[in-house]
Amino acid sequence: MTLDWPADAAPYRRTPEFTETTVPGGLTRAHSTKVGTWARLHVLQGRLIFRDLVDGTEVVLGPGIHPLIHPERLHEVATCGPVRFFVEFCARPAS
């Protein structure tokens, strides 16, 4: 499996903005994107912890830091104080 972000992956949908009090429980537990869907976390204010459950890495995200979330790869997030963020979903064009 390649861990490179496909150059032709384009946004097709985004979630509403979430805060530390409105983040859905599903995002704070192990989950993955569907087949063919990549995602980017966009932190607008504050900090958010991103955990890649496949390789065990944990990154504290702030504005401007976007982890690459690959299709079907288990991950989760955790809040660490006041935060405002959304998730952007991307896909490659149909062949």
C-alpha positions as CSV (number, residue, x, y, z in Angstrom):
1,M,0.0,0.0,0.0
2,T,1.4,3.4,-0.9
3,L,1.2,6.1,1.6
4,D,1.5,9.0,-0.9
5,W,-1.4,11.3,-1.4
6,P,-2.7,10.8,-5.0
7,A,-2.0,14.0,-7.0
8,D,-5.5,13.7,-8.6
9,A,-7.4,13.3,-5.3
10,A,-10.0,16.1,-5.2
11,P,-12.4,17.2,-2.4
12,Y,-16.0,16.1,-2.9
13,R,-17.6,16.6,0.6
14,R,-16.9,18.1,4.0
15,T,-18.4,17.8,7.4
16,P,-19.9,20.7,9.4
17,E,-17.5,22.3,11.8
18,F,-17.1,20.5,15.1
19,T,-15.9,21.7,18.5
20,E,-14.8,19.9,21.7
21,T,-18.4,19.6,22.7
22,T,-19.9,18.7,19.3
23,V,-17.4,16.2,17.9
24,P,-19.3,13.0,17.0
25,G,-18.4,10.0,19.2
26,G,-17.6,8.0,16.1
27,L,-14.6,10.2,15.4
28,T,-13.1,9.6,18.8
29,R,-13.2,5.8,18.4
30,A,-11.4,3.6,15.9
31,H,-12.9,4.2,12.4
32,S,-11.8,4.4,8.8
33,T,-12.8,6.0,5.6
34,K,-14.5,3.9,2.9
35,V,-12.8,2.3,-0.1
36,G,-11.3,5.0,-2.4
37,T,-11.8,7.9,0.1
38,W,-9.0,9.9,1.5
39,A,-9.5,12.6,4.1
40,R,-7.9,15.7,5.6
41,L,-8.5,17.2,9.0
42,H,-8.7,21.0,9.0
43,V,-8.2,22.5,12.5
44,L,-9.4,26.1,12.5
45,Q,-8.7,26.9,16.1
46,G,-7.1,25.1,19.0
47,R,-5.5,21.7,18.9
48,L,-6.7,18.2,18.1
49,I,-4.9,14.8,18.6
50,F,-4.8,12.5,15.6
51,R,-3.9,8.8,16.1
52,D,-3.0,6.5,13.3
53,L,-4.0,3.1,14.8
54,V,-2.1,1.1,12.1
55,D,1.4,2.4,12.8
56,G,0.7,3.8,16.3
57,T,1.7,7.4,15.6
58,E,0.1,10.3,17.4
59,V,0.2,13.9,16.2
60,V,-1.0,17.1,17.8
61,L,-2.7,19.1,15.1
62,G,-3.1,22.8,14.9
63,P,-4.2,25.2,12.1
64,G,-2.3,24.4,8.9
65,I,-1.3,20.8,9.9
66,H,-3.2,18.2,7.8
67,P,-2.5,14.5,8.3
68,L,-3.1,12.2,5.3
69,I,-5.9,9.9,6.1
70,H,-5.9,7.0,3.7
71,P,-8.8,4.8,2.6
72,E,-9.7,2.0,5.1
73,R,-6.9,3.0,7.5
74,L,-8.0,2.9,11.2
75,H,-7.6,6.1,13.0
76,E,-9.2,8.3,15.7
77,V,-9.1,11.8,17.1
78,A,-9.1,13.2,20.6
79,T,-9.8,16.8,21.8
80,C,-7.3,18.5,24.1
81,G,-9.2,21.7,25.1
82,P,-11.1,24.1,23.0
83,V,-11.0,23.2,19.3
84,R,-12.9,23.9,16.0
85,F,-12.3,21.6,13.0
86,F,-13.9,19.9,10.0
87,V,-13.1,16.9,7.9
88,E,-12.7,17.1,4.1
89,F,-13.2,14.0,2.0
90,C,-11.4,13.4,-1.3
91,A,-11.5,10.9,-4.1
92,R,-9.7,10.2,-7.3
93,P,-11.7,10.8,-10.6
94,A,-13.5,7.7,-11.9
95,S,-11.6,5.9,-14.6
